[in-house]
């Protein structure tokens, strides 16, 4: 007996849940770009396999619990979107389905505690700072800790950098060409605060005044991409309220944040403030996209020549469709040679909290990514996402002469200051 999806029962998110199911023609173009299919070699752990499985769940042919394994295995890297000739919005589908799954699944105690710990610390910089320090103290005793916590301890940095003071307004140098607000990020403020400082300096050098709203909150990306919809809505609403109306754009310098905000149409579907959320999403731009749009003021040459390999963060290249802008910025810097790694489209394995919850797959992907990057013999690695930075730095530790891993804007700031 053939079933049909009851769209009415799915509520406001029925479009997100059914578009991918209806648009997928099962052509298989997504398979070579899917990291879990590559690692596991199983159709059910490919995008089209998951789409078929989601269809069966929505039609009532397969219980939700039977679908959770393959759905949890998905990194949400969205490489399948870039490869898909049919325009399947897999990102919308997996985000909406994870929210549905999270509300219906049984919650083992270990998973529930780990998720609670992550979602109650990482989106809050002060909490994250103290959690990282506490983790550093217990890391020598990692073997005595629960197995679910050990991967998180492995990812902790040996030390934390000094916090960067950010003023409420950072002025433009010379004639003002624009006025923007900066999303300062959450965990990035703790692990790599110099990225925000470099962003302010680069925007200023390009004639852009930057507002840093003090009451801004997490964009909700981490919670959204793990299915914690109510938590994502709460912090996203605070962020929306904090952004002034008189700015040209909300600038993000973390691909995961930009991707999360771009999915506000799903998160806020059917909510009373849906239009307001979508308006902010339309106004949100990655730092590289914004600089490319307004026209980069020519930076001076680097004091020393540098060979830089660029790593495409999945949530910038696939989810936001932005590959050219970072390259345009880097190639505009005199004395810089841009290098391209093989298999650029394959995820590094970070994927939010994936490298904590699925450490074996994440480790294999991280090792492959670093091998590909290092095959270009770079002086530095450039990228646009804090999660990728943490993952790549971790897997570079085995190299005797590991190159620095820098945000694209950090290299640009160095050029302006040389």
C-alpha positions as CSV (number, residue, x, y, z in Angstrom):
1,X,0.0,0.0,0.0
2,X,1.4,3.4,-1.1
3,X,1.4,6.2,1.5
4,X,1.4,9.9,1.0
5,X,3.0,12.6,3.1
6,X,0.4,14.5,5.1
7,X,1.7,18.0,4.7
8,X,-1.0,19.5,6.9
9,X,0.3,17.5,9.9
10,X,3.8,18.9,9.4
11,X,2.7,22.5,10.1
12,X,4.6,25.6,9.0
13,X,7.7,23.6,8.1
14,X,6.0,21.4,5.6
15,X,7.7,23.1,2.6
16,X,11.2,22.6,4.1
17,X,10.4,19.0,4.8
18,X,8.8,18.0,1.5
19,X,10.7,20.1,-1.1
20,X,13.8,17.9,-1.0
21,X,11.8,14.7,-1.0
22,X,9.8,15.8,-4.0
23,X,12.7,17.4,-6.0
24,X,15.2,14.6,-5.6
25,X,15.4,12.4,-8.7
26,X,17.9,10.0,-7.2
27,X,20.5,10.6,-9.9
28,X,23.5,10.0,-7.7
29,X,25.5,13.1,-8.4
30,X,25.7,13.8,-4.7
31,X,27.4,10.5,-3.9
32,X,31.0,11.4,-4.7
33,X,30.8,14.6,-2.7
34,X,29.3,13.1,0.4
35,X,31.9,12.5,3.2
36,X,29.9,9.8,5.0
37,X,29.1,7.9,1.9
38,X,32.8,8.0,1.1
39,X,33.8,6.8,4.6
40,X,31.0,4.3,5.1
41,X,30.2,3.1,1.6
42,X,26.5,2.7,2.3
43,X,23.6,4.1,0.3
44,X,21.7,4.9,3.4
45,X,24.5,7.2,4.6
46,X,24.3,9.2,1.4
47,X,22.1,12.3,0.7
48,X,19.7,10.4,-1.6
49,X,19.6,7.5,0.8
50,X,18.7,9.9,3.7
51,X,16.1,11.6,1.5
52,X,14.4,8.3,0.8
53,X,14.5,7.4,4.5
54,X,13.0,10.8,5.4
55,X,10.3,10.2,2.9
56,X,9.5,6.9,4.4
57,X,9.3,8.4,7.9
58,X,7.0,11.2,6.8
59,X,4.7,8.8,5.0
60,X,4.6,6.6,8.1
61,X,6.2,3.6,6.5
62,X,9.3,3.7,8.8
63,X,9.4,4.5,12.5
64,X,11.4,7.6,13.4
65,X,13.8,5.6,15.6
66,X,14.9,3.6,12.6
67,X,16.0,6.7,10.8
68,X,18.0,8.3,13.5
69,X,21.4,6.5,12.8
70,X,21.8,7.7,9.2
71,X,20.4,11.1,10.0
72,X,22.8,11.6,13.0
73,X,25.7,10.5,10.7
74,X,25.1,13.4,8.4
75,X,27.6,16.2,8.8
76,X,25.2,18.8,7.3
77,X,28.1,19.9,5.1
78,X,25.7,20.6,2.2
79,X,28.3,19.5,-0.4
80,X,25.4,17.6,-2.0
81,X,23.7,21.0,-2.7
82,X,26.6,22.1,-4.8
83,X,26.6,18.8,-6.7
84,X,22.9,18.5,-7.2
85,X,21.5,19.3,-10.7
86,X,17.9,19.3,-9.5
87,X,18.1,22.1,-7.0
88,X,17.3,20.0,-3.9
89,X,17.4,22.2,-0.8
90,X,18.9,19.5,1.3
91,X,20.0,22.0,4.0
92,X,16.4,23.0,4.6
93,X,15.3,19.4,4.6
94,X,17.9,18.1,7.1
95,X,17.5,21.1,9.4
96,X,13.7,20.8,9.6
97,X,13.8,17.0,9.9
98,X,16.4,17.2,12.7
99,X,14.1,19.5,14.6
100,X,11.2,17.1,14.2
101,X,13.4,14.1,15.1
102,X,14.8,15.9,18.2
103,X,11.2,16.5,19.5
104,X,10.1,12.9,19.0
105,X,13.2,10.7,19.8
106,X,14.0,9.0,23.1
107,X,16.9,10.7,24.8
108,X,19.6,8.4,26.3
109,X,20.9,10.0,29.5
110,X,24.5,10.3,28.2
111,X,23.5,12.0,25.0
112,X,21.1,14.3,26.8
113,X,23.8,15.4,29.3
114,X,26.4,16.0,26.6
115,X,24.0,18.0,24.4
116,X,22.9,20.0,27.4
117,X,26.5,20.7,28.4
118,X,27.5,21.9,24.9
119,X,24.4,24.0,24.2
120,X,24.6,25.6,27.6
121,X,28.3,26.6,27.3
122,X,29.5,27.1,23.7
123,X,27.0,29.8,22.7
124,X,28.0,31.9,25.7
125,X,31.6,33.2,25.6
126,X,32.1,33.6,29.3
127,X,30.7,30.2,30.1
128,X,32.8,28.7,27.2
129,X,35.9,30.3,28.6
130,X,35.5,28.8,32.0
131,X,34.4,25.4,30.6
132,X,37.6,25.3,28.5
133,X,39.7,26.1,31.5
134,X,38.0,23.5,33.5
135,X,38.5,21.0,30.7
136,X,42.2,21.8,30.6
137,X,42.5,20.9,34.2
138,X,40.8,17.5,33.8
139,X,42.4,16.6,30.4
140,X,45.4,14.8,32.1
141,X,42.8,12.5,33.6
142,X,41.0,12.0,30.3
143,X,41.1,8.2,30.6
144,X,39.0,8.4,33.7
145,X,36.3,10.5,32.1
146,X,33.2,9.2,30.4
147,X,33.9,8.2,26.8
148,X,31.3,10.8,25.5
149,X,33.4,13.6,27.0
150,X,36.9,12.5,25.8
151,X,36.6,13.8,22.2
152,X,35.7,17.2,23.5
153,X,38.8,17.2,25.8
154,X,41.0,16.3,22.8
155,X,39.9,19.4,21.0
156,X,40.7,21.8,23.7
157,X,43.6,24.3,23.0
158,X,46.6,24.1,25.4
159,X,46.1,27.8,26.3
160,X,43.5,30.5,25.7
161,X,44.5,33.8,24.0
162,X,43.9,37.1,25.7
163,X,40.5,38.6,25.1
164,X,40.2,41.5,22.7
165,X,38.4,44.6,23.7
166,X,35.8,45.6,21.2
167,X,34.4,49.2,21.2
168,X,30.8,49.9,20.5
169,X,31.8,51.7,17.3
170,X,34.9,51.2,15.2
171,X,35.4,54.2,12.8
172,X,36.2,54.2,9.1
173,X,39.5,55.5,7.8
174,X,39.0,58.2,5.2
175,X,35.7,58.8,3.5
176,X,33.0,56.5,4.8
177,X,31.8,54.0,2.2
178,X,29.5,52.0,4.5
179,X,28.2,51.3,8.0
180,X,27.7,47.7,9.2
181,X,27.1,45.7,12.4
182,X,29.5,42.9,13.3
183,X,28.3,39.5,14.7
184,X,31.2,38.8,17.1
185,X,30.4,35.1,17.4
186,X,30.4,32.9,20.5
187,X,33.2,30.4,20.9
188,X,35.3,32.4,18.4
189,X,35.6,35.2,20.9
190,X,37.3,32.7,23.2
191,X,39.4,30.7,20.9
192,X,40.4,33.3,18.3
193,X,39.4,36.8,19.4
194,X,42.0,38.2,17.0
195,X,39.7,37.4,14.1
196,X,37.2,40.1,15.2
197,X,40.0,42.6,15.7
198,X,41.3,41.9,12.2
199,X,37.8,42.2,10.8
200,X,37.4,45.7,12.3
201,X,40.8,46.8,11.0
202,X,40.1,45.6,7.5
203,X,36.6,47.2,7.4
204,X,38.1,50.4,8.7
205,X,40.8,50.4,6.1
206,X,38.1,50.0,3.4
207,X,36.1,53.0,4.7
208,X,33.5,51.1,6.6
209,X,32.3,52.1,10.1
210,X,31.4,49.1,12.2
211,X,28.9,48.9,15.1
212,X,29.4,46.1,17.7
213,X,26.0,45.7,19.5
214,X,26.8,44.9,23.1
215,X,23.6,43.0,23.8
216,X,23.8,40.7,20.8
217,X,23.4,37.0,21.4
218,X,24.3,33.7,19.7
219,X,22.8,33.5,16.2
220,X,21.4,30.1,17.1
221,X,23.3,28.1,14.4
222,X,24.7,25.5,16.8
223,X,21.3,24.8,18.3
224,X,19.5,25.0,14.9
225,X,21.8,22.5,13.2
226,X,21.4,20.0,16.1
227,X,17.6,20.2,16.1
228,X,17.3,22.3,19.3
229,X,14.7,24.6,17.7
230,X,13.3,26.3,20.8
231,X,16.8,27.2,22.1
232,X,17.8,28.5,18.7
233,X,14.7,30.7,18.5
234,X,15.4,32.2,21.9
235,X,18.9,33.5,21.2
236,X,18.1,34.3,17.5
237,X,15.3,36.7,18.7
238,X,17.7,38.5,21.0
239,X,20.2,38.9,18.2
240,X,17.5,40.3,15.9
241,X,16.5,42.8,18.5
242,X,20.1,43.9,19.0
243,X,20.9,44.8,15.4
244,X,20.3,48.5,14.6
245,X,18.2,49.4,11.6
246,X,20.6,52.0,10.2
247,X,23.3,49.6,9.0
248,X,23.9,48.4,5.5
249,X,24.6,44.8,6.5
250,X,25.2,42.4,9.4
251,X,28.7,41.1,8.9
252,X,29.7,37.5,9.9
253,X,33.2,36.2,9.9
254,X,32.2,32.6,10.8
255,X,30.7,30.5,8.0
256,X,28.6,28.5,10.4
257,X,26.9,31.7,11.8
258,X,26.2,33.0,8.3
259,X,24.7,29.7,7.3
260,X,22.5,29.6,10.4
261,X,21.2,33.1,9.9
262,X,20.4,32.2,6.3
263,X,18.2,29.5,7.6
264,X,16.0,31.8,9.6
265,X,13.3,31.2,7.0
266,X,13.1,27.7,8.3
267,X,13.6,28.4,12.0
268,X,11.0,31.2,12.1
269,X,8.5,29.6,9.7
270,X,5.0,30.3,11.1
271,X,6.3,32.5,13.9
272,X,4.9,36.0,14.4
273,X,8.3,37.6,13.8
274,X,9.0,35.5,10.7
275,X,9.2,38.6,8.4
276,X,11.6,40.4,10.7
277,X,13.9,37.3,10.9
278,X,14.0,36.9,7.1
279,X,14.8,40.6,6.7
280,X,17.9,40.2,8.9
281,X,18.9,37.1,7.0
282,X,18.7,39.0,3.8
283,X,20.9,41.7,5.3
284,X,23.6,39.3,6.5
285,X,26.8,38.9,4.6
286,X,30.0,37.1,5.1
287,X,33.0,39.5,5.5
288,X,34.5,38.3,2.2
289,X,31.3,38.7,0.3
290,X,30.8,42.2,1.6
291,X,34.3,43.4,0.8
292,X,34.1,41.9,-2.7
293,X,30.8,43.7,-3.3
294,X,31.9,47.1,-2.2
295,X,35.2,46.8,-4.0
296,X,38.3,46.0,-2.0
297,X,40.7,48.9,-1.5
298,X,44.0,47.7,-2.9
299,X,46.2,46.4,0.0
300,X,50.0,47.0,-0.2
301,X,52.3,44.1,-0.8
302,X,53.1,41.7,2.0
303,X,56.6,42.3,3.4
304,X,57.5,38.7,2.5
305,X,56.0,36.5,-0.2
306,X,53.6,33.9,1.0
307,X,52.1,30.8,-0.5
308,X,48.6,30.4,0.9
309,X,46.3,27.4,0.5
310,X,42.6,28.2,0.8
311,X,40.3,25.8,2.6
312,X,36.6,26.1,1.6
313,X,34.4,26.0,4.7
314,X,31.4,24.0,3.9
315,X,28.9,26.5,5.3
316,X,30.4,29.2,3.1
317,X,31.1,27.3,-0.1
318,X,28.1,25.0,-0.1
319,X,25.5,26.5,2.2
320,X,26.0,30.1,1.1
321,X,27.4,29.4,-2.3
322,X,30.4,31.7,-1.8
323,X,33.7,30.5,-3.3
324,X,34.9,33.4,-5.4
325,X,34.9,36.3,-2.9
326,X,37.6,34.9,-0.5
327,X,39.8,34.1,-3.5
328,X,39.3,37.5,-5.0
329,X,40.5,39.0,-1.7
330,X,43.5,36.8,-1.4
331,X,44.6,37.2,-5.0
332,X,44.4,41.0,-4.6
333,X,47.2,40.9,-2.1
334,X,50.6,41.5,-3.8
335,X,53.3,38.9,-2.9
336,X,50.7,36.3,-2.1
337,X,50.3,33.1,-4.2
338,X,47.0,31.3,-3.9
339,X,47.1,27.5,-3.8
340,X,44.2,25.1,-4.3
341,X,44.0,21.7,-2.5
342,X,42.6,18.5,-4.0
343,X,39.1,17.4,-3.0
344,X,38.2,20.9,-1.8
345,X,34.5,20.0,-1.6
346,X,34.9,17.3,1.1
347,X,34.2,18.4,4.7
348,X,37.1,18.6,7.2
349,X,34.9,16.8,9.8
350,X,34.3,19.7,12.2
351,X,30.6,20.4,11.4
352,X,29.5,22.1,14.6
353,X,29.6,19.4,17.3
354,X,30.0,16.5,14.9
355,X,33.7,16.0,15.9
356,X,32.5,15.6,19.5
357,X,29.6,13.3,18.8
358,X,31.1,11.3,15.9
359,X,34.9,11.4,16.6
360,X,35.9,8.5,14.5
361,X,34.4,9.8,11.2
362,X,35.5,13.3,12.1
363,X,39.1,12.2,12.7
364,X,39.3,10.4,9.4
365,X,38.0,13.4,7.5
366,X,40.3,15.8,9.4
367,X,43.3,13.7,8.5
368,X,42.4,13.6,4.9
369,X,41.7,17.3,4.8
370,X,45.1,18.1,6.3
371,X,46.9,15.7,4.0
372,X,45.3,17.5,1.0
373,X,46.1,20.9,2.3
374,X,49.7,20.0,3.1
375,X,50.2,18.5,-0.4
376,X,50.4,22.0,-1.7
377,X,53.4,22.9,0.5
378,X,51.8,26.1,1.9
379,X,53.3,28.8,4.1
380,X,49.8,29.3,5.6
381,X,46.3,27.9,5.5
382,X,43.4,30.4,5.0
383,X,39.8,29.8,5.8
384,X,36.6,31.5,7.0
385,X,35.2,29.4,9.9
386,X,36.3,28.9,13.5
387,X,35.2,25.3,13.5
388,X,37.3,24.4,10.5
389,X,40.2,26.3,12.1
390,X,40.0,24.3,15.3
391,X,39.7,21.0,13.4
392,X,42.6,21.7,11.0
393,X,44.9,23.0,13.7
394,X,44.2,19.8,15.7
395,X,45.2,17.5,12.8
396,X,48.2,19.6,11.9
397,X,49.8,18.8,15.3
398,X,51.3,15.7,13.9
399,X,53.4,17.7,11.4
400,X,56.8,18.9,12.5
401,X,56.6,22.2,10.6
402,X,52.9,23.0,10.5
403,X,51.9,26.2,8.8
404,X,49.7,28.7,10.7
405,X,46.0,28.5,10.1
406,X,44.5,32.0,9.6
407,X,41.2,33.5,8.8
408,X,41.2,35.2,5.3
409,X,40.7,38.5,7.0
410,X,43.7,38.1,9.2
411,X,45.9,37.8,6.2
412,X,44.3,40.8,4.6
413,X,44.8,42.8,7.9
414,X,48.5,41.8,7.8
415,X,48.8,43.2,4.3
416,X,47.3,46.5,5.3
417,X,49.6,46.8,8.3
418,X,52.9,45.7,6.6
